[in-house]
Amino acid sequence: MKKDFYNVIGVMSGTSLDGVDLAHIHFEIKNNQWHFKILECETVAYSNDWINQLKSAVDFSTETLEKLNRNYTQLLSEIIVDFIEKHQIKDLDAVCSHGHTILHQPQNGFTLQIGNLPKIAALTHQKVVCDFRVQDVQLGGQGAPLVPIGDRILFSNYDYCMNLGGFSNVSFEENNQRIAFDISPVNTVLNFYANQLGLNYDDKGIISKTGKINNTLFKALNQLDFYQQQHPKSLGFEFVKETVLPIIESYAISIEDKLRTFTEHIAFQTALALPAKRGSILITGGGAYNDFLISRIQHYLPEMKLIIPEKKMLEFKEALIFALLGILKLRNEINTLSSVTGAQKDHSAGYIYP
């Protein structure tokens, strides 16, 4: 039965491996307009062992992946239960969970987000809505990005919505359709090189700022086939591992120069991706904390107003929107747009485990 008010938790784990984002959110719909309030929220960091497993999983055998999926579902369930107990959250309508992407090969009709096994409902003692990408891929879509319908419903006052996470993606309205696609890798590459310096990430882009652009590498990155493709299109970690890192590693330059060159590449591709170079753009995700990257994006988009929201929205927008996707699934309403993913039709994606 459709209601006017929903009490839910959104759960998201991104490819940058920052941890599991959890957000307790109240949603209300009045006169066909959705309103929300983000209540308690936190990011639960992964242990070093889990980071190593999730980084390596792209090369796991089927059997090892199945074991990882079981173990990760157990881990995710414990994190969710701890969050509920810590904040004394009661009377939930659902936990809406994305899981963690390990493999994303829509061109082969396949995508895998672990942590979405049916037993997660029993382990958390909650109704769970999850596994939002599989159905779209089965319908011929990219299975990504899924956030744009939330951008349309909740953030239509911005000309563009962009997330700078493991990868960057953007969404906007064009000819009365929501258009969205992945732009480029971001923290999957930047963190890889920061890790080589013994750091989790390049804080505010300070290290990148000290490097020099290698113009030959910059040109090689910009010539990758992905950037010439028309949307819909999406990226997975396979692209970074098999294509991007081998190119960067073929250059005998310092880590600082690699970071500097790739930061410039991100900013350059961001500007190329936007059909109009003016208006307002809402920027969220961990990359929004990278002051140097933001300054380079502004350099290529001098007439664009870059808006970085307050911390809750900046860090938990994806958890917020997956919570909304879960509610739309409960209401049997469209939560995935074919104009974004390239699927055969708009549809209501995800599985409900009571």
PAFIFI-247817 format. One record per residue (C-alpha): residue in three letters; x, y, z. Coordinates in steps of 0.1 Angstrom, whole numbers, plus 5000, padded with zeros to 4 digits. Layout:
! PAFIFI-247817
AlaXYZ
...
! end
This chain:
! PAFIFI-247817
Met500050005000
Lys501350354991
Lys501950585020
Asp502650955024
Phe505550905049
Tyr508550665049
Asn511150595075
Val514150425058
Ile517850365058
Gly519950415027
Val523150205024
Met525850264998
Ser529450144993
Gly531350314965
Thr534250204943
Ser536550444961
Leu536450204991
Asp535950485017
Gly533550255036
Val529850185040
Asp527650495040
Leu524450475060
Ala521850745063
His518550735082
Ile516050945063
His512451055066
Phe510651095033
Glu507251255028
Ile505251304996
Lys502851604994
Asn501051704962
Asn503251474942
Gln506351644956
Trp508951444976
His510551605006
Phe513251445028
Lys515251495060
Ile518551325065
Leu518851235102
Glu521651015116
Cys524350925091
Glu527850785092
Thr530550615072
Val531850285086
Ala535450235073
Tyr536549905059
Ser539449715076
Asn542649685056
Asp541749315050
Trp538449405035
Ile539949685014
Asn542449435000
Gln539749174993
Leu537449424975
Lys540349554955
Ser541449204944
Ala537949064938
Val537849154901
Asp540348864896
Phe538548614919
Ser537248284906
Thr533448224906
Glu533748004937
Thr535848264956
Leu533448534946
Glu530448334959
Lys532248304993
Leu533148674993
Asn529448754986
Arg528348545016
Asn530948705039
Tyr530249055027
Thr526549005032
Gln527248905068
Leu529549205073
Leu527049445058
Ser524249305079
Glu526349355111
Ile527049715101
Ile523349785095
Val522249625128
Asp524949825147
Phe523750145130
Ile520150075140
Glu521049985176
Lys523450275180
His520850535170
Gln517850345184
Ile516050355151
Lys512550205153
Asp509650125129
Leu511650115097
Asp509750065065
Ala512849925048
Val516649925045
Cys517550015009
Ser520949895001
His523149914970
Gly525749664980
His529249684966
Thr530149664929
Ile532749404921
Leu532149334884
His530349564859
Gln530249434823
Pro526949554808
Gln528349494774
Asn528449124783
Gly525049134801
Phe526549104835
Thr526949314867
Leu527649194902
Gln526949384935
Ile527849174965
Gly525949204998
Asn522549154982
Leu521848794991
Pro518348725004
Lys519648635038
Ile520448995045
Ala516749045055
Ala516948765081
Leu520248885094
Thr519049245099
His515449155109
Gln514349425084
Lys512649445051
Val515449505026
Val515249644991
Cys518449594971
Asp520249474940
Phe519049754918
Arg521349714888
Val520749354876
Gln517349394861
Asp518349694840
Val521249504825
Gln518949214817
Leu516749464798
Gly519749574777
Gly520749874798
Gln524049974814
Gly522649924849
Ala524250264857
Pro524050534867
Leu520950494888
Val521150814908
Pro519651044881
Ile516050974888
Gly516751094923
Asp518451404908
Arg515251464888
Ile512951414917
Leu514851584945
Phe517351824929
Ser515651964898
Asn516652324908
Tyr520252254896
Asp521152244859
Tyr523551954865
Cys524151704893
Met527651554895
Asn529151294918
Leu532951274922
Gly533550934937
Gly535450634925
Phe534150744891
Ser532451074881
Asn528951084867
Val526651364857
Ser522951394851
Phe520851674835
Glu517651734816
Glu517751744778
Asn514651764755
Asn512451664785
Gln514551354791
Arg516951284820
Ile520351214805
Ala523151074826
Phe526450884822
Asp529750814837
Ile532451064828
Ser535750924839
Pro537650754867
Val538350974897
Asn539250844931
Thr539850484918
Val543050634902
Leu543950924925
Asn543750694956
Phe545750424939
Tyr548750664936
Ala548150824970
Asn548350464984
Gln551750434969
Leu552850724990
Gly551450555021
Leu548350775022
Asn544650685020
Tyr544050974996
Asp545551304984
Asp544151545010
Lys542651844992
Gly544851764961
Ile547951914978
Ile550251644964
Ser548751674929
Lys549252044930
Thr553052004934
Gly553351784902
Lys553651874866
Ile551451784837
Asn552951524813
Asn551351644781
Thr552051314762
Leu550251114789
Phe547451374791
Lys546851334754
Ala546950954755
Leu544350944783
Asn542051184764
Gln542250964733
Leu540750664751
Asp537850514731
Phe535450554761
Tyr535550934757
Gln534550914721
Gln531450694728
Gln527950844730
His525850794761
Pro524450584777
Lys527750454790
Ser529150354823
Leu532450244838
Gly533649974861
Phe536949904879
Glu537949674851
Phe538449984829
Val540850124854
Lys542749804860
Glu542949694824
Thr543150024805
Val543950334825
Leu546550214850
Pro548650034823
Ile548850354802
Ile549850574832
Glu552450304843
Ser554050314809
Tyr555350664817
Ala558550684839
Ile557450994858
Ser556951074895
Ile553750984914
Glu553251364919
Asp553251414881
Lys550951114876
Leu548451264901
Arg548751614885
Thr548251474850
Phe545251264859
Thr543651544879
Glu543951764848
His542451474828
Ile539451454851
Ala538751824849
Phe539251834811
Gln536851544805
Thr534351694830
Ala534052014809
Leu533851814777
Ala530951604790
Leu528651904797
Pro526652014767
Ala526152364781
Lys529152524799
Arg527152764821
Gly524452734848
Ser524652564882
Ile526152224891
Leu525652044924
Ile528851854932
Thr528851564958
Gly531051274966
Gly534551244982
Gly536151424953
Ala534351744962
Tyr536851764991
Asn539751784966
Asp540152154964
Phe542752134936
Leu540551914914
Ile537552154920
Ser539752454910
Arg540752274878
Ile537152194869
Gln536352564875
His539252654852
Tyr537652464823
Leu534152584832
Pro534652954841
Glu530953044836
Met529652754856
Lys528552804893
Leu529952504912
Ile527952434943
Ile529352204971
Pro526652144997
Glu526852095034
Lys528551775047
Lys525551545051
Met524451605015
Leu527951605001
Glu528851265017
Phe525451085018
Lys523651194986
Glu524050854970
Ala522750675002
Leu519850925002
Ile518950844966
Phe519250464969
Ala516850504999
Leu514450684975
Leu514950414948
Gly513950154974
Ile510750344983
Leu509850374947
Lys510250004944
Leu508049944974
Arg505450164956
Asn505949974924
Glu506850304907
Ile509550364881
Asn512950404896
Thr515250344866
Leu515150554834
Ser515850404800
Ser516950744788
Val519850714812
Thr520750344810
Gly519750254775
Ala517449974787
Gln514449864766
Lys512050054789
Asp511650254821
His511150014850
Ser511049954887
Ala514249774896
Gly515449594927
Tyr514449304949
Ile512349314980
Tyr513349065007
Pro510649065035
! end
